[in-house]
């Protein structure tokens, strides 16, 4: 369970990273829209796990690797933006948020179940 402090700090980081990716994201991933879906911060506020979602990309794992290769640059830009709000700029680690893929998978399963149920109802 995250504390209020962690949640507030995660919200600040998410907002600032979103602004960074909106303005300068094309330098890291051209023609790709990056969305920060979730940020989890450690209790000491020193480590932030950032979950990303991508639009208009073929290989999401490659996109995450590309963003991770620019972590120090992104962290520097984040530090410049939050320097008056935080003592320490957290270490950033980027992960793929696969929630949309999971939802699509579950929808397919439910559609399949619904179709099977209709087929058995028609047979009886």
C-alpha positions as CSV (number, residue, x, y, z in Angstrom):
1,X,0.0,0.0,0.0
2,X,1.5,3.3,-1.1
3,X,1.4,6.2,1.3
4,X,-0.2,9.5,0.5
5,X,3.3,11.0,0.1
6,X,4.3,8.3,-2.4
7,X,1.1,8.8,-4.4
8,X,1.5,12.6,-4.5
9,X,5.1,12.3,-5.6
10,X,4.2,9.7,-8.2
11,X,1.5,12.1,-9.6
12,X,4.1,14.9,-9.9
13,X,6.5,12.6,-11.7
14,X,3.8,11.3,-14.0
15,X,2.7,14.8,-14.9
16,X,6.2,16.1,-15.6
17,X,7.3,13.0,-17.6
18,X,4.1,13.3,-19.7
19,X,5.1,16.9,-20.5
20,X,8.6,15.8,-21.3
21,X,7.5,13.1,-23.7
22,X,4.9,15.3,-25.2
23,X,7.4,18.0,-26.1
24,X,10.6,16.0,-26.7
25,X,9.4,12.4,-27.2
26,X,9.9,12.5,-30.9
27,X,13.7,12.7,-30.2
28,X,13.5,9.3,-28.5
29,X,10.8,7.6,-30.6
30,X,9.9,9.4,-33.9
31,X,6.3,9.1,-35.0
32,X,5.3,7.3,-31.8
33,X,2.9,8.6,-29.1
34,X,4.1,7.7,-25.6
35,X,1.7,7.7,-22.7
36,X,2.7,7.4,-19.0
37,X,0.0,5.2,-17.6
38,X,1.3,4.7,-14.1
39,X,4.2,5.6,-11.8
40,X,5.1,3.7,-8.7
41,X,7.6,5.2,-6.2
42,X,9.6,3.4,-3.5
43,X,8.9,4.4,0.1
44,X,12.1,6.5,0.2
45,X,11.2,8.2,-3.0
46,X,14.5,7.3,-4.6
47,X,13.3,4.8,-7.2
48,X,10.4,5.3,-9.7
49,X,9.0,2.6,-11.9
50,X,7.3,4.2,-14.9
51,X,4.8,2.3,-17.0
52,X,4.5,3.3,-20.6
53,X,1.9,2.7,-23.3
54,X,2.8,3.2,-27.0
55,X,0.7,4.1,-29.9
56,X,1.8,3.8,-33.6
57,X,4.7,1.4,-32.9
58,X,5.2,-2.1,-34.2
59,X,7.6,-3.4,-31.6
60,X,6.8,-2.2,-28.0
61,X,9.6,-4.0,-26.3
62,X,12.1,-2.3,-28.6
63,X,10.4,1.0,-27.8
64,X,10.8,0.4,-24.1
65,X,14.5,-0.5,-24.6
66,X,15.0,2.7,-26.6
67,X,13.4,4.8,-23.8
68,X,15.5,3.0,-21.2
69,X,18.6,3.8,-23.2
70,X,17.8,7.6,-22.7
71,X,17.0,7.2,-19.0
72,X,19.8,9.5,-17.8
73,X,18.8,12.3,-20.2
74,X,15.1,12.0,-19.2
75,X,16.1,11.9,-15.5
76,X,18.1,15.1,-16.0
77,X,15.2,16.9,-17.7
78,X,12.8,15.6,-14.9
79,X,15.2,17.0,-12.3
80,X,15.2,20.4,-13.9
81,X,11.4,20.5,-13.8
82,X,11.0,19.2,-10.2
83,X,14.0,20.7,-8.5
84,X,11.9,22.9,-6.2
85,X,9.5,20.1,-5.3
86,X,11.9,17.2,-4.4
87,X,15.2,16.9,-2.7
88,X,16.3,13.9,-4.7
89,X,15.4,13.1,-8.3
90,X,14.4,9.4,-8.4
91,X,16.2,6.8,-10.4
92,X,13.8,6.0,-13.3
93,X,13.1,2.5,-14.7
94,X,10.7,2.2,-17.6
95,X,8.3,-0.8,-18.2
96,X,5.7,-1.7,-20.7
97,X,2.1,-1.3,-19.5
98,X,0.3,-4.2,-21.2
99,X,-3.1,-3.5,-19.7
100,X,-4.6,-2.8,-23.2
101,X,-3.4,-6.1,-24.5
102,X,-4.8,-7.9,-21.5
103,X,-8.2,-6.2,-22.0
104,X,-8.2,-7.2,-25.6
105,X,-7.3,-10.7,-24.7
106,X,-10.1,-10.9,-22.1
107,X,-12.6,-9.5,-24.6
108,X,-11.8,-12.2,-27.1
109,X,-12.3,-14.8,-24.4
110,X,-15.6,-13.4,-23.4
111,X,-16.7,-13.2,-27.0
112,X,-15.8,-16.8,-27.5
113,X,-17.7,-17.9,-24.4
114,X,-20.7,-15.9,-25.6
115,X,-20.6,-17.4,-29.0
116,X,-20.3,-20.9,-27.6
117,X,-23.3,-20.2,-25.3
118,X,-25.4,-19.0,-28.2
119,X,-24.4,-22.2,-30.2
120,X,-25.4,-24.5,-27.4
121,X,-28.7,-22.6,-26.9
122,X,-29.6,-23.0,-30.6
123,X,-28.8,-26.7,-30.4
124,X,-31.3,-27.3,-27.6
